[in-house]
Amino acid sequence: MEKLIKTAKNFGAMAKGTYWTCMVCAVLIAVGAMVFAVVPDTFYGSTTTSLIFGPVQAELNDTVSMDPQASRFRLVAGLILTEILVLAGCYAAKMVGRIMEPMTQGKPFDSAVSANLKKLAMVALIAGGLYEVSMAIVPAVSYGYYDLYRLFNPEMVA
């Protein structure tokens, strides 16, 4: 039982450190999103990138660029999604700390442990689902910022 208590204390301390690290990151990301939302368009310039269509990747040259407003939207949207995932990480770290608390008192089968495990599982499922959805939506929305008919010969590409 002593080994369980010691391990639970270590995990609890790591969860507390992770929680505060996530909170600092969340504040920095929020500030960054606000700053990038109000920065002038000249900051963004012309952004060259590549478009990925499944296994096909099209590298764009300097003559094709994303509009600065689109670059701003992409950056701020990415920061907001990252903020949500970091806050989910904060909540998950808090749940891990709450799971370890009864274990440090030698009660590994306390009813609070199972309730917090359920909450932790839900956060993991929701955050993972949000991540996967965002990884599908953000590129799809970004394609709308390019004139695809100009990029590809419409007679050759269906």
Buried (B, 14 or more C-beta within 10 A) or exposed (E): EEEEBEEBBEBBEBBBEBBEBBBEBBEEBBEBBEEBEEBEEEEBEEBEBEBEEEEEEBEBEEEBBBBBEBBBBBBBBBBBBBBBBBBBBBBBBBBBBBBBBBBBEEEBEBEEBEEBBEBBEEBEEEBEEBBEEBEEEBEEEBEEBBEEEEEEEEEEEE
